[in-house]
Structure formats: C-alpha cells, structure tokens
Amino acid sequence: MRRVALAFALAISAHPAAAQTAADVLIIGGTVYDGSGAAGRRADVAIRADRIVFVGDAKAARISAARTIDATGLIVAPGFIDPHTHTQSDLSNATRRANVDYLMQGVTTVVTNNDGSGPVGIGALLARWDSTGIGTNAALFVPQGSVRGEVMGMSDRPPTASQLQQMKALVERGMAEGAIGMSTGLYYAPGSYSSTEEVIELAKVTAAHGGIYDTHQRDESSYTIGLLASVREVLRISREARIPVHFSHIKALGVDVFGDADTVISLIHAAQREGLTVSACQYPYDASGTSLVSALVPRWAEVGGRDSLLARIADPAIHAKLAAAMRENLRRRGGASAMLIVSSRQRDLEGRRLDAIGEMRNVEPVEAALQIIRSVGDQSVASFNMNGKDMDAFMRADFVTTCSDGSDGHPRKFGTFPKKIRDYVLDRPVLSMERAIAAGSGQPARDMQIVERGKIAVGWFADVIVFDPKTIRDLATYAAPERLAVGMRWVFVNGRVAVEGGKATGVLAGRALRLAKHKTS
C-alpha cells in the first residue's frame, strides 16, 4: 500500500496534468508544522484515499482535488498521538466508540491498556474494533498487572516457577496477537506486588517481539522506594531486558519530592548516553487522577482484594495501623484540601474535597475516606500534588511528549492537547509551537513505534488536523470535566473527515493498530 501511494504521489508531482482530479482533498494556504520539530512553513497538503500524496505549492504543481479547504490563518499538523489513555472501554462502547472527546482535541491515535490494567485478550479486542469500527486509531499494551491478577489474583507472594511461566505465556500471546508492548502499574495492586526481577522476565518476552516497556513507575513520590530509586528501577529494567522504556505521565508527586525534576531528567539523560532508549510523556495539569484507595490505602491492606480490605478496616487493631498509614499518604499528597472527589455514585460526595467531607460528617478526613470506601466503594479523585516548576522542567525536556492519562471526572480526558498549546505555547511560551506539535505527533509515534503516522509527509497515513491558533483552547474543568475543546476546525483520520468545521461527523475512520503491521506498513 505504501509503495502504491508513494508512486501515485510522485506521479502527480511529476505529471500534474495526467489526471483532472489528482486528490480527494486539498488543504491550501495553511501553515504546516510537519511533526518533525521543524518550524512552520506555508504549504498545501493533498490527500488521496488514506494517504498524504502531496506537500508543497499546489498551484505551481497544478494539483487539483475533488474538495479544497482554505486553511489561511490556520495551522495544519499531523493528528496527535496520545501514548497514555484509558479509552479501552470507550472504544468498546457503542455510544462512545467515536472517541469524540479525543477527536476534538486533534487526537487521531490513542494507546490504551496502560498502567498495567485492562483486558489480557489482545487479539479479541483488536478484532472487535476491526468489526465494530472506532473513531480514532488505537493500539494496545499487554497489561502486566492484569496478567499477574489472572495467574495469582491479589496475592503479594512471589510467583512460583510455574506461575512465572504462565505469566510469560500470556505476555507472549498478547505480543503475538498485536500488542505494541507491555505496560505496568507498579504503584497499583496487584502489579505493585511484583519484584523487579519478575518484571524483567516479562519484559524480556516483550523485547523479543520488538515491543516497548511502558510504566507507571513504582513510586512517583515517597510512598515506598522513593522517586529516584523508582526511576533507577525503570532504567534497570531497560538495561537488563534490553528494551525501550517509556515513563508514563512523568512527575514529581507530592511535597516530599518537589524540586526533584532536574535530578530525574539528569538520570534519564545519563541512561540515554549509556545507550538506553528512554522516553516519557506528561499531561499539563497539576492534579493527578486516581482513586481514593490508590491514593491513600497502603498496598498491604489490599492483599486478597476488597473483602480482605473491608475486614482489615473493621478490625480495631488493624484499623488503627491502616488509618495511620493513610494519614501519612494524605500528607504526602498535600493534605485533605488537595483531594477532590470528581466522580461518585453518591451525589453529596461529588465535587467535594476530603476536608469538607470530613467536616460534613464530623470526622477527621481519613476516617471519612474509610467510611466512603466501606459504604460506597472506591471513588475517582483529582489529587492536586504537583509543582509548577517541576512541570515546566519536565515539559522542556527533550524526551518528554504529551499524553492525557484521560480518566472519567478529570478534565484532562477532554482538554489535554489544546490546553498545552493554549497555556504553554500561546499564553506562556514554555515551548515553541513546533516543539509542542512534535511532542504530540512525530515524537510519540517514534516512542510507540507507530510507523507512517505522526508526520505530514508524502506516502504517510492521512491523519491530519487543521486548527485555529486564535481560538484553540480547553473548556473542561474539574466542575464540568466533559466539555469539549474548541478550535479544531478539521480532523482527518486515515483520509476521512472526522471533524468538519469544528463539529464531529460521527464517522468511524479509525483502525486497530498491531505491532506486526507497524513494522510492515
């Protein structure tokens, strides 16, 4: 397919009069940022079927098209690629599979099954998306936490030789079925019960297929081994498994590690000089999105699952130990006023901070959290725990790209990419436009090993966006997290119009991406 598209592109460039209509769509007059990090330039872009077939001066080359779009005053760029999302269930849902919240940000490709969680059946899920259709392209990781849970449940024991072989077989199967790599959530149970050595063995299986290792590292703060030791653990996995590694949503989380961004960056640069392939991504919000249990409950209390956790809460002796550990975790995150419940089945909890809930219930915040966990269940929270200087430092680092880590109740699911452009390029110039676009397109394509996407180039897939730099912005807030972003005028996914004149068309033009196809497209 690529050779055919490229041959066609060369033909219309060399012999523009050979056909009256050389392209399906011609975008003229825009400023093209091609995704490589190069400065913007005035150029026209032609699309035929699912490929870009011309970039340059269409008038001089006498290019014609069935449809012409005037992009004067607008920016033309590759569709954004989000390497960390939680879109698996959305893409599998008949009412949400169009992925409009991402399309309206200019995202044309998402990666999911991050944080070590999600379905283990990679082939079945990709086949389902092939059959039902999806609004954006999507790729999958093999989720290590789910793999461990499949074999060992919520046990914190080391695996036996047989159990390790079963886990390796599940990773092997997932990679053979088309996963682009393996993800871990070593902060979350049951992934957190895995030793470094256990993860290395599974990463070796991933590496044998040419995949990558993506991680929510074991500690982004001072919960267990500490941020810097956790970074070193990730680099050790890369070194010993001989695998490219990607730090998901890189950050210095909480008061104990504020100011450590520069040290983290130095460690990664040193590893790159050593020859390791290391990348990372970041969302432009100072609040993480997690759950009440994940944020506050120590992992030892989760061993055995929810029933075991409830039994520990009910046991007076264990309750005291558990509450003390939770108070320390709350301190790490900046206190009860820094924790906002964003989504709950109980309406009087949603939109309230933990300190206010404690006052409402006339108990201390940790006891309020335990009451909620016991009676309502786990809750989605936004935890305001990052420092602006650290965020800027990570954003400027040359190995850091953009990701949403989009989760229900957090505005990042609807606003990440426009927010980064509005806040960090246009309103406060932390980054140049060319750097921000590359960090959302060409660079994550390279990091995720997604071939022929993420760049405006002849012969590449026609995932193309056209947006207005004057109006692009996020509208989602913590109070109204599902407000669509604005400013994205046109979005093409595999050459088909997914957003037209600022409105989603509902077309399901996305494709389920597989590692084998990435290598042979």
Secondary structure as UniProt FT lines:
FT   HELIX           2..14
FT   HELIX           16..18
FT   STRAND          23..32
FT   STRAND          41..48
FT   TURN            49..50
FT   STRAND          51..56
FT   HELIX           58..61
FT   STRAND          65..70
FT   TURN            72..73
FT   STRAND          75..78
FT   STRAND          80..82
FT   HELIX           88..91
FT   TURN            94..98
FT   HELIX           100..103
FT   TURN            104..106
FT   STRAND          107..112
FT   TURN            115..116
FT   HELIX           122..132
FT   STRAND          137..143
FT   HELIX           144..152
FT   TURN            153..154
FT   HELIX           161..176
FT   TURN            177..178
FT   STRAND          181..185
FT   TURN            186..187
FT   TURN            189..190
FT   HELIX           191..193
FT   HELIX           196..208
FT   TURN            209..210
FT   STRAND          212..216
FT   HELIX           227..241
FT   STRAND          245..247
FT   TURN            248..249
FT   HELIX           255..257
FT   TURN            258..259
FT   HELIX           261..274
FT   STRAND          278..282
FT   STRAND          287..291
FT   HELIX           292..296
FT   HELIX           299..302
FT   TURN            303..304
FT   HELIX           306..314
FT   HELIX           316..332
FT   TURN            333..334
FT   HELIX           336..338
FT   STRAND          339..343
FT   TURN            347..351
FT   HELIX           354..361
FT   HELIX           365..375
FT   STRAND          380..384
FT   HELIX           388..396
FT   TURN            398..399
FT   STRAND          400..402
FT   TURN            408..409
FT   HELIX           412..421
FT   HELIX           422..427
FT   HELIX           433..440
FT   HELIX           442..447
FT   TURN            448..449
FT   TURN            451..452
FT   TURN            458..459
FT   STRAND          464..467
FT   TURN            469..471
FT   TURN            481..482
FT   STRAND          488..493
FT   TURN            494..495
FT   STRAND          496..500
FT   TURN            501..502
FT   STRAND          503..504
FT   HELIX           515..520
//
